[in-house]
Amino acid sequence: MFQATRRRLALWYTAVTAILLLLFATGVFFYVRSTLVERVDDTLKHVVEVVNRSLVIESVSLSQGRYQVNVEASFRDNAEAVEDDHIDLEWFNPQGDLVWSTFSDPPMIPLHLNRRAETVHISGDRILRQVTARINLERYILGYLRVSHPWFEVTKPIRQLSVDLALGTLITIIIVGFIGWFLSGLAIQPIRDSYQSLKQFTADASHELRNPIATIQTNVQMALAYGNTDPQVQQRQLKVVERLTKRLGNLVNDLLFLARSDSGMLQARQQKIPLDALLIEVIEEQRMFAQQKNIFLSLHIVEPDNHDDDNFSLSGDWDQLARLFTNLISNGLEHTFSGDKLSEKNHQEASVEVELQRIKRDRLHQLQVKVKDRGKGVPETALNHLFDRFYQVDPSRKSAGGSGLGLAIAKAIVDNHNGQIKVESELGKGTTFTVILPILKL
């Protein structure tokens, strides 16, 4: 599928470029051709003017007309001047008879009174570009001057230009074809990656949904098949169904949240939020779970030099930011050893530490929140995948109810607030998540 799309993109790219190149080459061809023809025509007209000024005119009797041109005296010097430029001259008397010519074999071309240049075909491949001028003195016609230029002076460079343009266009189209194939591969790679991510996301979501649905279906079938069983057994089955239904609801809500984030529909309700108050509220909500695991949960606020009530205020969505830090803190509590286990290992206190401070980067004031746990840490190879959907360093947590969407949702919320999130970890010592949020003005 992707290869066919890539081929079509490359072909369209090459075809459009080829059409543009052909139009450009055609335009260049006709422009150069017209320029050469105009140059030849200007040369012919200039020769006519020069010869006209150099004519030797003599007075004669009234019976023969008042004036006539001395042909020998007029064209003796002009013949040598035009020979180097491959220009031929022909002089006709007032009756249209050829009197003098620089042609060794004058062509039998009728006299056309045309001040504008014209192309005349002679025998074979011989073609001339000619200008014919009538020479007057007062109201008397002295004769006709025809100036000819060989057409090969135009066709020879035009033919060479045609070959050069054809070869250049062909070579360029071939190069563009290879470039188009390469660029189409680069263009389609994000689509390929997105498609693979979508396939993986669909497979993971199906797997996460299939297990609880199958368990619910089994319990319901058992309840229907054994309707007269002990009420306590039925009660346990209903509790299992309730727990799995709640898990499915949470999973569907998480998937809906991520889908809205991907589609750009997740808009933060901008309001002024005191981040210190928000963190205090989140920690109070998580303190019960921390006490159950015998983990010390603390918040440390680094006060800036200036004591201002708005030092830790920012513009954002309270619900989204609360969910962000709830996910990070609950993740830290989940991966931190309980107090008993930790004391057995290295006699250190089991704790999850949250630190809030105001920092300045690139001359901009920002808020930084660090969530540090004392867990077993994350391998370096897994750090780049922590924010992937359904990814879990410990696959056994799936059976404990974890879906692997918490950190993906956290990253989506951070991105929605134009912030940054990064993670550092050391095996056996713990993991630290750092969230940096800009202080946006309302």
Secondary structure, 3 states (H helix, E strand, C coil): CHHHHHHHHHHHHHHHHHHHHHHHHHHHHHHHHHHHHHHHHHHHHHHHHHHHHHCCEEECCHHHCCEEECHHHHHHHHHHHHHCCCCEEEEECCCCCEEEECCCCCCCCCCCCCCCCEEEECCCCCEEEEEEEEEEECCEEEEEEEEEEECHHHHHHHHHHHHHHHHHHHHHHHHHHHHHHHHHHHHHHHHHHHHHHHHHHHHHHHHHHHHHHHHHHHHHHHHHHCCCCCHHHHHHHHHHHHHHHHHHHHHHHHHHHHHHHHCCCCCCCCEEEEHHHHHHHHHHHHHHHHHHCCCEEEEEEECCCCCCCCCCEEEECHHHHHHHHHHHHHHHHHHECCHHHHHHHHCCCCEEEEEEEEEEECCEEEEEEEEEECECCCCHHHHCCCCCCCCCCCHHHHHHCCCCCHHHHHHHHHHHCCCEEEEEEECCCEEEEEEEEECCCC
